[in-house]
Amino acid sequence: MEHTSPRPRPREITEAELGFKPQPPVAWLAPSVLAATGVKSLVATVFGSYSDKRELQGSLPANVHRFEEGDELWLDFVADLGDGFDATYSIASLLAAESITLPGELSLPRGRLLVMGGDQVYPSASTETYEDRSKGVYRAALPTAEAPRPRLFALPGNHDWYDGLTAFLRVFGQQRTIGGWQTEQSRSYFAIELPHRWWLYAIDTQFDDYVDAPQLEYFRTAAEDLREGDGVILCTPAPSWVVAGSGGEAKGYDTIEFFEREILRPHGANIRMMLSGDQHHYARYAEEGGGEVQRITCGTGGAYLAATHQLPEKLTLPPPTSRIFWSGERRTSRLAGRYPSTVDSKRLSLGIIRLPWRNRGFATLMAGVHFVLFLAFALGLVITSGRERASAITEVPAWTPAVLCSVLLIVGTVNFARLGLPDRRARAGLVAGVLHGLAHLGIAFGWLFVVQWLYLDVLGRGVGSDWLVIVIAVVVTPALLGFVGSELTALYLLLAGRFGINLNEVFAGQSISDRKGFLRMRVGADGDLTIYPIKVHTVAREWVPDPDGAPSDPWLRPATPLAPELIEEPIRVTRLPNA
């Protein structure tokens, strides 16, 4: 177990002083990010099954982690955290504080256990990005801590998997410290025994939503300590219950059903809470009928905010589409809490209209696309114009570049529209994508005829006019159509989002840093679990170094103090159903 001396406290907010480079929010629709993330995602998906590091983890220590019995235990959950510095550090500083005070003088002590629920880094994993976007940030928030140190466990999300889990295991799987937090796990999944007969199980489903054989064996061994009536908090990389319970793909939730049936039910234990990140909002579904299983998504640790206004109001689980045989009664869960609110989420979606200003990389992409389209169409027009009779022999080669570019554009917009769409909505994605692509082609054609009109009817032919048209084509076209194309895409996203298409991109394109949060939980002496969902409506954006602070004080303090508050009233979960 490694213990390192704390780094000297910084006097300036620089990479040299901090030991890491504070990062801006990821510009998700920028071409460089789209290309790099897409390639790594493709490689990880294609080759992941052939080099699944979970299969190799069977040789690593299979420890079941435990907390000693006591009156109570406080624990924290945060997910989707390794994005922009301001949002990530705002949440990290609250998690690191010895206690936080909420309105009404409610004081909540720091958790002795911190669980990170996935996507600890964006846009893709590497040792450097972990250092800059999560590890270094959390070290700055809690440089050191007195023994016993708070313990830290992490579950990988899809972005952690993009390098095959190599960097994740280096950061979280070698029992090292991250500032004042002590990591303990050696695998990408874990089981933790909590006081008063509560357990926390975190399963790693990689990309395929299945649990590998060494992982199943680990949990079978851990489950030997379960007793009849024990309560289980199950952490998963993604909230598969939302998609499955609203009529979508059931594969991910089938894994949960299989895990519960094979590992937990034989010992009489009950899943009392399902917990995940992945979706960058807070959403709680409460089961009806007395079971009161809580299913919570809390992916507000630092990544861009996601919408809540199109969340399904109720879920039916297990879903009828499940491949797992189910002889019992299906239960309904209703949406009991969300953040941001429906009204706020709808209002925030309108901000995508500012896409060219918020994401200049995407505007650059649109400039390049429309410049190529303009050249392709102009080539066909120049070659074929002025001919009294044009044959197919001359027409086809002249317009071939324009046709190819048009087809590629339509294919691209269709694939863009189908991002995240279930197969049952493939036709809707096709229609939306084709209409989006045709709109861009219309702009390209329209601008071409404007330039032709300027040349023939306004400027007149001549050397000066020729050079002016060249300037318009080379300079004005990408600048103007880059802006217009971006605004057209923003308008498309705004309209398509109302039908549940590209809704994630409506918010990803804005990189909203505010409205973040985490969960603070207490296992009480009475055996009940109390959940405190905490939000920060506005994150800090100006920081002041604290070079003379105590060793455990945060290196940086917000110029304006953060104002945490409850998202909703605390949620009480009993260990036994119907208790």
C-alpha positions as CSV (number, residue, x, y, z in Angstrom):
1,M,0.0,0.0,0.0
2,E,1.6,3.2,-1.2
3,H,1.7,6.4,0.9
4,T,3.3,9.4,-0.7
5,S,4.3,12.8,0.8
6,P,1.8,15.5,0.0
7,R,2.9,17.9,-2.8
8,P,3.9,21.4,-1.7
9,R,0.8,23.7,-1.6
10,P,0.6,25.8,-4.8
11,R,0.8,29.6,-4.8
12,E,-0.4,30.0,-8.3
13,I,-2.9,28.2,-10.5
14,T,-0.4,26.8,-13.0
15,E,0.5,23.3,-14.2
16,A,3.9,23.5,-12.6
17,E,2.5,24.4,-9.2
18,L,-0.5,22.0,-9.3
19,G,1.2,19.0,-10.9
20,F,-1.7,18.8,-13.4
21,K,-3.2,20.9,-16.1
22,P,-6.7,22.2,-15.4
23,Q,-8.8,21.4,-18.4
24,P,-11.8,23.2,-20.1
25,P,-15.0,21.2,-20.7
26,V,-14.7,18.8,-23.6
27,A,-16.1,20.3,-26.8
28,W,-18.1,17.2,-27.8
29,L,-19.1,18.2,-31.3
30,A,-15.7,19.5,-32.3
31,P,-14.2,17.4,-35.2
32,S,-11.0,16.4,-33.3
33,V,-13.0,15.1,-30.4
34,L,-15.5,13.3,-32.5
35,A,-12.8,11.7,-34.6
36,A,-10.6,10.7,-31.7
37,T,-13.4,9.4,-29.5
38,G,-15.0,7.6,-32.4
39,V,-11.9,5.7,-33.4
40,K,-11.1,4.7,-29.8
41,S,-14.7,3.6,-29.2
42,L,-14.6,1.5,-32.4
43,V,-11.3,-0.1,-31.5
44,A,-12.5,-0.8,-28.0
45,T,-15.7,-2.3,-29.2
46,V,-14.3,-4.4,-31.9
47,F,-11.3,-5.7,-30.0
48,G,-12.7,-5.6,-26.5
49,S,-14.0,-9.1,-26.7
50,Y,-10.6,-10.4,-27.7
51,S,-8.6,-8.6,-25.0
52,D,-11.2,-8.3,-22.2
53,K,-9.1,-7.4,-19.2
54,R,-11.9,-8.7,-16.9
55,E,-11.0,-12.2,-17.9
56,L,-7.4,-11.5,-16.9
57,Q,-8.4,-10.1,-13.5
58,G,-9.2,-13.6,-12.2
59,S,-5.6,-13.9,-11.1
60,L,-5.7,-10.7,-9.0
61,P,-6.6,-10.7,-5.3
62,A,-10.3,-11.4,-4.8
63,N,-10.8,-9.3,-1.6
64,V,-14.2,-8.5,-0.2
65,H,-13.9,-5.1,1.5
66,R,-15.5,-4.5,4.8
67,F,-16.4,-1.7,7.2
68,E,-16.5,-2.5,10.9
69,E,-19.8,-2.4,12.7
70,G,-20.6,0.9,14.3
71,D,-23.5,3.2,15.0
72,E,-23.6,4.6,11.5
73,L,-21.6,4.9,8.3
74,W,-21.6,7.9,5.9
75,L,-20.8,7.2,2.2
76,D,-20.8,9.3,-1.0
77,F,-21.5,8.5,-4.6
78,V,-20.3,10.5,-7.6
79,A,-20.2,9.7,-11.3
80,D,-19.3,11.2,-14.7
81,L,-16.7,13.5,-13.2
82,G,-13.6,13.8,-15.3
83,D,-14.6,16.7,-17.5
84,G,-14.0,20.4,-17.1
85,F,-12.0,21.6,-14.1
86,D,-14.5,24.1,-12.7
87,A,-17.4,21.6,-12.4
88,T,-15.2,18.7,-11.4
89,Y,-13.3,20.6,-8.7
90,S,-16.5,22.2,-7.4
91,I,-17.9,18.8,-6.6
92,A,-14.6,17.3,-5.5
93,S,-14.2,20.2,-2.9
94,L,-17.6,19.5,-1.5
95,L,-16.9,15.7,-1.2
96,A,-13.6,16.5,0.4
97,A,-14.9,18.9,3.1
98,E,-15.2,17.5,6.6
99,S,-18.8,18.4,6.5
100,I,-21.2,20.4,4.3
101,T,-24.1,22.6,5.6
102,L,-27.3,22.7,3.7
103,P,-30.2,25.1,4.0
104,G,-32.0,24.5,7.3
105,E,-28.7,24.1,9.1
106,L,-28.5,20.4,8.0
107,S,-24.9,19.3,8.5
108,L,-23.7,16.2,6.7
109,P,-20.2,14.8,7.5
110,R,-17.8,13.6,4.8
111,G,-18.3,10.0,3.7
112,R,-15.8,7.5,5.0
113,L,-16.4,5.7,1.7
114,L,-16.4,7.4,-1.8
115,V,-17.7,5.4,-4.7
116,M,-17.1,6.7,-8.2
117,G,-19.7,5.3,-10.5
118,G,-18.1,5.5,-13.9
119,D,-16.6,7.7,-16.5
120,Q,-13.9,9.1,-14.3
121,V,-12.3,10.7,-17.4
122,Y,-13.3,12.3,-20.7
123,P,-13.2,12.0,-23.6
124,S,-11.1,8.8,-23.5
125,A,-8.8,7.2,-21.0
126,S,-5.1,7.6,-20.6
127,T,-2.7,8.1,-17.7
128,E,-2.3,11.8,-18.6
129,T,-6.1,12.5,-18.9
130,Y,-6.8,10.8,-15.6
131,E,-4.1,13.0,-14.0
132,D,-5.5,16.2,-15.5
133,R,-9.2,15.6,-15.3
134,S,-9.8,13.6,-12.2
135,K,-6.9,12.3,-10.1
136,G,-5.1,15.6,-9.9
137,V,-8.3,17.5,-9.3
138,Y,-9.3,15.3,-6.4
139,R,-5.8,15.4,-4.9
140,A,-6.1,19.2,-4.9
141,A,-9.4,19.1,-3.2
142,L,-8.2,16.8,-0.4
143,P,-4.4,16.8,-0.4
144,T,-4.1,14.5,2.6
145,A,-6.2,13.1,5.5
146,E,-5.5,11.8,8.9
147,A,-5.9,8.1,9.6
148,P,-8.2,6.3,9.0
149,R,-8.3,7.8,5.5
150,P,-11.6,7.8,3.6
151,R,-11.7,4.9,1.2
152,L,-12.2,5.2,-2.5
153,F,-13.6,2.7,-5.0
154,A,-14.3,3.2,-8.7
155,L,-16.4,1.4,-11.3
156,P,-15.4,1.9,-14.9
157,G,-17.8,3.4,-17.4
158,N,-17.5,3.3,-21.2
159,H,-15.0,6.2,-21.4
160,D,-12.8,4.4,-18.9
161,W,-12.9,1.3,-21.2
162,Y,-11.7,3.1,-24.4
163,D,-8.1,2.1,-23.7
164,G,-9.0,-1.4,-22.6
165,L,-9.0,-0.4,-18.9
166,T,-5.2,-0.1,-18.7
167,A,-5.1,3.4,-17.2
168,F,-8.1,2.8,-15.0
169,L,-6.4,-0.2,-13.3
170,R,-3.2,1.8,-12.9
171,V,-5.1,4.6,-11.1
172,F,-7.6,2.8,-9.0
173,G,-6.4,-0.8,-8.9
174,Q,-3.0,-0.6,-7.2
175,Q,-4.0,0.4,-3.6
176,R,-2.4,3.9,-3.9
177,T,-3.6,7.1,-2.5
178,I,-5.3,9.9,-4.4
179,G,-4.7,12.8,-2.1
180,G,-6.4,11.9,1.1
181,W,-8.4,9.1,-0.3
182,Q,-7.1,5.5,-0.1
183,T,-7.9,3.2,-3.0
184,E,-8.2,-0.5,-2.1
185,Q,-9.6,-2.5,-5.1
186,S,-7.5,-4.6,-7.4
187,R,-10.2,-5.4,-9.9
188,S,-12.7,-3.3,-11.9
189,Y,-15.6,-4.6,-9.7
190,F,-16.0,-5.0,-6.0
191,A,-18.1,-6.0,-3.1
192,I,-18.2,-4.0,0.2
193,E,-19.8,-5.1,3.4
194,L,-21.4,-2.1,5.2
195,P,-22.6,-2.0,8.8
196,H,-26.1,-3.2,9.8
197,R,-26.3,-5.9,7.2
198,W,-26.0,-3.7,4.1
199,W,-23.8,-4.5,1.2
200,L,-22.6,-2.5,-1.9
201,Y,-22.0,-4.6,-5.0
202,A,-20.5,-2.9,-8.1
203,I,-20.6,-4.9,-11.3
204,D,-18.5,-4.2,-14.5
205,T,-20.4,-5.0,-17.7
206,Q,-17.8,-3.5,-20.1
207,F,-19.6,-2.8,-23.5
208,D,-21.6,-5.9,-24.0
209,D,-23.7,-5.8,-20.9
210,Y,-22.6,-9.1,-19.6
211,V,-20.8,-10.3,-16.5
212,D,-17.7,-12.4,-17.2
213,A,-17.0,-15.8,-15.5
214,P,-14.2,-14.6,-13.2
215,Q,-16.4,-11.7,-12.0
216,L,-19.3,-14.1,-11.4
217,E,-17.0,-16.3,-9.4
218,Y,-15.8,-13.4,-7.3
219,F,-19.4,-12.4,-6.4
220,R,-20.5,-16.0,-5.8
221,T,-17.7,-16.2,-3.2
222,A,-18.6,-12.8,-1.7
223,A,-22.2,-13.8,-1.5
224,E,-21.4,-16.7,0.8
225,D,-21.4,-14.1,3.6
226,L,-24.9,-12.9,2.8
227,R,-27.7,-13.7,5.2
228,E,-31.5,-13.8,4.8
229,G,-32.8,-10.3,4.8
230,D,-29.5,-8.5,3.9
231,G,-29.9,-5.3,1.9
232,V,-27.9,-4.7,-1.3
233,I,-27.0,-1.5,-3.1
234,L,-26.2,-2.5,-6.7
235,C,-24.0,-0.1,-8.7
236,T,-24.0,-0.5,-12.5
237,P,-22.2,1.5,-15.2
238,A,-25.4,2.6,-16.9
239,P,-29.1,2.9,-15.8
240,S,-30.3,0.1,-18.0
241,W,-33.7,0.1,-16.2
242,V,-34.7,3.4,-17.9
243,V,-34.3,2.1,-21.4
244,A,-35.6,-1.4,-20.7
245,G,-38.5,-0.3,-18.5
246,S,-39.8,2.1,-21.2
247,G,-40.0,-0.5,-24.0
248,G,-36.4,-0.3,-25.2
249,E,-33.5,-2.8,-25.4
250,A,-33.7,-5.2,-22.5
251,K,-30.2,-6.6,-22.7
252,G,-28.6,-4.5,-20.1
253,Y,-31.4,-5.0,-17.5
254,D,-31.3,-8.7,-18.2
255,T,-27.8,-8.7,-16.8
256,I,-29.1,-7.2,-13.6
257,E,-31.9,-9.8,-13.4
258,F,-29.5,-12.6,-14.1
259,F,-27.1,-11.3,-11.4
260,E,-29.8,-11.0,-8.8
261,R,-31.3,-14.4,-9.6
262,E,-27.9,-16.2,-9.6
263,I,-26.0,-14.4,-6.9
264,L,-28.3,-12.7,-4.4
265,R,-31.7,-14.5,-4.3
266,P,-30.2,-17.9,-3.3
267,H,-29.0,-16.3,-0.1
268,G,-32.2,-14.3,0.6
269,A,-30.7,-10.9,0.0
270,N,-32.7,-8.1,-1.5
271,I,-31.6,-5.4,-3.9
272,R,-33.0,-2.3,-2.2
273,M,-31.3,0.3,-4.4
274,M,-29.9,0.4,-7.9
275,L,-27.4,3.2,-8.5
276,S,-25.7,4.4,-11.7
277,G,-24.3,7.4,-13.5
278,D,-23.8,7.5,-17.3
279,Q,-26.7,9.9,-17.9
280,H,-25.6,13.4,-16.7
281,H,-28.6,14.3,-14.6
282,Y,-30.4,13.1,-11.5
283,A,-33.4,10.8,-11.8
284,R,-35.1,8.7,-9.2
285,Y,-37.6,6.0,-9.9
286,A,-39.5,4.6,-6.9
287,E,-41.1,1.2,-7.1
288,E,-44.8,0.9,-6.4
289,G,-46.6,-1.9,-4.5
290,G,-44.7,-1.8,-1.2
291,G,-41.3,-3.0,-2.5
292,E,-40.0,0.5,-2.7
293,V,-36.8,-0.4,-4.5
294,Q,-35.1,2.9,-5.5
295,R,-33.5,3.2,-8.9
296,I,-31.3,6.3,-9.1
297,T,-29.3,7.9,-11.8
298,C,-26.8,10.5,-10.6
299,G,-24.3,11.3,-13.3
300,T,-23.7,14.9,-12.2
301,G,-20.1,14.8,-11.0
302,G,-18.7,17.2,-13.6
303,A,-19.6,16.2,-17.2
304,Y,-22.0,18.2,-19.4
305,L,-25.6,18.4,-18.2
306,A,-28.2,16.1,-19.8
307,A,-31.9,16.6,-20.4
308,T,-34.6,15.4,-18.0
309,H,-37.8,16.6,-19.8
310,Q,-38.2,13.5,-21.9
311,L,-37.6,10.9,-19.2
312,P,-40.4,8.3,-19.1
313,E,-42.8,8.9,-16.2
314,K,-43.0,5.2,-15.4
315,L,-41.1,2.0,-15.9
316,T,-42.3,-1.6,-16.1
317,L,-39.7,-4.1,-14.8
318,P,-38.7,-6.7,-15.7
319,P,-39.6,-5.6,-19.2
320,P,-41.8,-7.8,-21.4
321,T,-38.9,-7.9,-23.9
322,S,-36.6,-9.6,-21.4
323,R,-35.0,-12.9,-22.4
324,I,-34.8,-13.9,-18.8
325,F,-37.7,-16.1,-17.8
326,W,-39.9,-14.3,-15.2
327,S,-42.7,-16.1,-13.5
328,G,-43.5,-13.3,-10.9
329,E,-45.5,-10.1,-11.2
330,R,-44.0,-7.2,-13.1
331,R,-43.7,-4.0,-11.0
332,T,-44.1,-0.4,-11.9
333,S,-41.7,2.3,-10.9
334,R,-42.6,5.9,-11.2
335,L,-40.4,9.0,-11.7
336,A,-40.3,10.5,-8.2
337,G,-37.5,13.0,-8.5
338,R,-35.4,14.7,-11.2
339,Y,-32.8,17.4,-11.6
340,P,-32.8,19.7,-13.5
341,S,-36.6,20.2,-13.4
342,T,-38.7,19.7,-16.5
343,V,-39.1,23.4,-17.1
344,D,-35.4,24.1,-16.6
345,S,-34.4,21.3,-18.9
346,K,-36.7,22.5,-21.7
347,R,-35.3,26.1,-21.3
348,L,-31.7,24.9,-21.3
349,S,-32.3,23.0,-24.5
350,L,-32.9,26.3,-26.3
351,G,-29.3,27.3,-25.7
352,I,-28.1,25.0,-28.5
353,I,-29.0,27.9,-30.8
354,R,-25.7,29.5,-29.7
355,L,-23.8,26.4,-31.0
356,P,-21.4,28.4,-33.3
357,W,-20.2,30.5,-30.3
358,R,-20.2,27.6,-27.8
359,N,-18.4,25.2,-30.0
360,R,-16.2,26.8,-32.6
361,G,-14.7,23.5,-33.5
362,F,-18.0,22.4,-34.9
363,A,-18.4,25.6,-36.8
364,T,-15.0,24.8,-38.4
365,L,-16.3,21.4,-39.3
366,M,-19.3,22.9,-41.0
367,A,-17.1,25.4,-42.8
368,G,-15.1,22.5,-44.3
369,V,-18.2,20.5,-45.2
370,H,-19.9,23.3,-47.0
371,F,-16.7,24.5,-48.7
372,V,-16.3,21.0,-50.2
373,L,-19.9,20.9,-51.3
374,F,-19.6,24.3,-52.9
375,L,-16.6,23.3,-54.9
376,A,-18.2,20.0,-56.0
377,F,-21.4,21.8,-57.1
378,A,-19.5,24.6,-58.7
379,L,-17.4,22.1,-60.7
380,G,-20.5,20.5,-62.2
381,L,-22.1,23.9,-62.9
382,V,-19.0,25.3,-64.6
383,I,-18.4,22.3,-66.8
384,T,-22.0,21.9,-68.0
385,S,-23.2,25.5,-68.1
386,G,-23.4,27.2,-71.5
387,R,-23.7,24.0,-73.4
388,E,-26.6,23.9,-75.8
389,R,-26.8,20.1,-75.7
390,A,-25.1,18.0,-73.0
391,S,-24.9,14.3,-73.3
392,A,-24.6,11.8,-70.4
393,I,-21.0,11.3,-71.3
394,T,-20.2,14.9,-70.3
395,E,-22.9,15.3,-67.6
396,V,-22.1,12.3,-65.5
397,P,-18.4,13.0,-64.9
398,A,-19.1,16.7,-64.2
399,W,-21.6,16.0,-61.5
400,T,-20.0,12.8,-60.0
401,P,-18.1,14.7,-57.3
402,A,-21.3,16.5,-56.3
403,V,-23.3,13.3,-56.2
404,L,-20.7,11.5,-54.1
405,C,-20.4,14.4,-51.6
406,S,-24.2,14.5,-51.3
407,V,-24.4,10.8,-50.6
408,L,-21.7,11.0,-48.0
409,L,-23.4,13.9,-46.4
410,I,-26.8,12.1,-46.2
411,V,-25.1,9.0,-44.8
412,G,-23.4,11.1,-42.2
413,T,-26.5,12.9,-41.1
414,V,-28.5,9.7,-41.0
415,N,-25.9,8.0,-38.8
416,F,-25.8,11.2,-36.6
417,A,-29.6,11.0,-36.2
418,R,-29.4,7.4,-35.2
419,L,-26.9,8.0,-32.3
420,G,-28.4,6.3,-29.2
421,L,-31.7,5.4,-30.9
422,P,-33.1,2.0,-30.3
423,D,-33.7,-0.3,-33.3
424,R,-37.4,0.2,-33.0
425,R,-37.0,3.9,-33.9
426,A,-34.5,3.4,-36.8
427,R,-37.1,4.7,-39.3
428,A,-37.6,7.9,-37.4
429,G,-33.8,8.4,-37.3
430,L,-33.6,7.7,-41.1
431,V,-36.3,10.3,-41.8
432,A,-34.7,12.9,-39.5
433,G,-31.2,12.3,-40.9
434,V,-32.3,12.6,-44.5
435,L,-34.2,15.8,-43.9
436,H,-31.2,17.2,-42.0
437,G,-28.9,16.3,-44.9
438,L,-31.2,17.7,-47.6
439,A,-31.4,21.0,-45.7
440,H,-27.6,21.3,-45.8
441,L,-27.6,20.5,-49.5
442,G,-30.3,23.2,-50.0
443,I,-28.1,25.8,-48.4
444,A,-25.1,24.7,-50.5
445,F,-27.2,24.9,-53.7
446,G,-28.7,28.2,-52.8
447,W,-25.4,29.8,-52.0
448,L,-24.0,28.5,-55.3
449,F,-26.7,30.3,-57.3
450,V,-26.3,33.4,-55.2
451,V,-22.6,33.5,-56.2
452,Q,-23.5,32.8,-59.8
453,W,-26.0,35.6,-59.8
454,L,-23.4,38.0,-58.4
455,Y,-21.0,37.0,-61.1
456,L,-23.3,37.2,-64.0
457,D,-25.9,39.8,-63.1
458,V,-24.3,42.1,-60.6
459,L,-20.5,42.2,-61.0
460,G,-20.3,41.5,-64.7
461,R,-17.6,39.5,-66.4
462,G,-14.0,40.7,-66.2
463,V,-10.7,40.1,-64.5
464,G,-11.7,42.1,-61.4
465,S,-14.9,40.2,-61.1
466,D,-13.2,36.9,-61.6
467,W,-10.8,37.6,-58.7
468,L,-13.7,38.9,-56.5
469,V,-15.7,35.7,-57.1
470,I,-12.6,33.6,-56.2
471,V,-12.3,35.5,-52.9
472,I,-16.0,34.9,-52.3
473,A,-15.6,31.2,-53.0
474,V,-12.5,30.7,-50.9
475,V,-13.0,33.1,-48.0
476,V,-16.6,34.1,-47.7
477,T,-18.1,30.7,-48.4
478,P,-16.5,28.7,-45.5
479,A,-16.9,31.6,-43.1
480,L,-20.5,32.3,-43.9
481,L,-21.7,28.7,-44.5
482,G,-19.7,27.5,-41.5
483,F,-21.9,29.8,-39.4
484,V,-25.1,29.1,-41.3
485,G,-24.5,25.3,-41.3
486,S,-23.9,25.4,-37.5
487,E,-27.1,27.3,-36.9
488,L,-29.0,24.9,-39.2
489,T,-27.6,21.9,-37.2
490,A,-28.7,23.7,-34.0
491,L,-32.2,24.2,-35.4
492,Y,-32.3,20.6,-36.4
493,L,-31.2,19.5,-33.0
494,L,-33.8,21.6,-31.3
495,L,-36.6,20.2,-33.5
496,A,-35.4,16.6,-33.5
497,G,-34.8,16.7,-29.7
498,R,-38.6,17.3,-29.3
499,F,-39.1,13.8,-30.8
500,G,-36.4,12.2,-28.7
501,I,-33.8,12.2,-31.5
502,N,-30.3,13.5,-30.8
503,L,-31.5,14.8,-27.4
504,N,-28.1,14.0,-25.9
505,E,-26.4,16.1,-28.6
506,V,-28.6,19.0,-27.8
507,F,-26.9,19.2,-24.4
508,A,-23.5,17.8,-25.3
509,G,-23.1,20.6,-27.9
510,Q,-23.5,23.2,-25.1
511,S,-21.2,21.7,-22.5
512,I,-23.2,23.1,-19.6
513,S,-21.0,23.1,-16.5
514,D,-23.6,24.1,-14.0
515,R,-26.3,22.1,-12.1
516,K,-24.0,19.4,-10.7
517,G,-24.3,17.2,-7.7
518,F,-23.7,13.9,-5.9
519,L,-25.3,11.6,-3.3
520,R,-24.4,11.5,0.4
521,M,-25.9,8.5,2.2
522,R,-26.1,7.2,5.7
523,V,-26.5,3.7,7.0
524,G,-28.1,4.5,10.4
525,A,-28.0,2.6,13.6
526,D,-31.6,1.6,13.0
527,G,-30.5,-0.3,9.9
528,D,-32.1,2.2,7.5
529,L,-30.4,3.8,4.5
530,T,-31.0,7.5,4.1
531,I,-30.1,9.2,0.8
532,Y,-29.4,12.9,0.6
533,P,-29.3,14.0,-3.1
534,I,-27.2,17.2,-3.2
535,K,-27.0,19.8,-6.0
536,V,-24.9,22.8,-6.8
537,H,-26.9,25.0,-9.1
538,T,-23.9,27.2,-10.1
539,V,-20.3,25.9,-10.0
540,A,-17.4,28.1,-9.2
541,R,-15.4,29.6,-12.0
542,E,-12.8,31.7,-10.1
543,W,-10.4,30.1,-7.7
544,V,-8.0,31.5,-5.1
545,P,-4.9,29.5,-4.0
546,D,-4.5,28.8,-0.3
547,P,-0.7,28.3,0.1
548,D,-0.8,28.7,3.9
549,G,-3.6,26.4,4.6
550,A,-3.4,23.2,6.7
551,P,-2.1,20.1,5.0
552,S,-5.6,18.7,4.5
553,D,-7.2,21.9,3.4
554,P,-8.0,22.2,-0.3
555,W,-5.4,23.9,-2.4
556,L,-7.9,26.2,-4.1
557,R,-10.9,27.9,-2.7
558,P,-13.8,29.4,-4.7
559,A,-13.8,33.2,-4.9
560,T,-17.6,32.9,-4.3
561,P,-18.5,30.1,-1.8
562,L,-20.5,27.2,-3.2
563,A,-24.1,26.8,-2.2
564,P,-25.0,23.1,-2.0
565,E,-28.6,22.2,-1.3
566,L,-30.9,19.2,-1.5
567,I,-32.5,18.2,-4.8
568,E,-35.4,16.7,-2.9
569,E,-36.2,15.6,0.6
570,P,-34.0,12.8,2.0
571,I,-35.1,9.3,0.9
572,R,-35.4,6.6,3.5
573,V,-34.8,3.0,2.3
574,T,-35.4,0.1,4.7
575,R,-33.3,-3.0,4.6
576,L,-36.3,-5.3,4.2
577,P,-39.2,-4.8,1.7
578,N,-42.5,-3.6,3.2
579,A,-40.7,-2.7,6.5
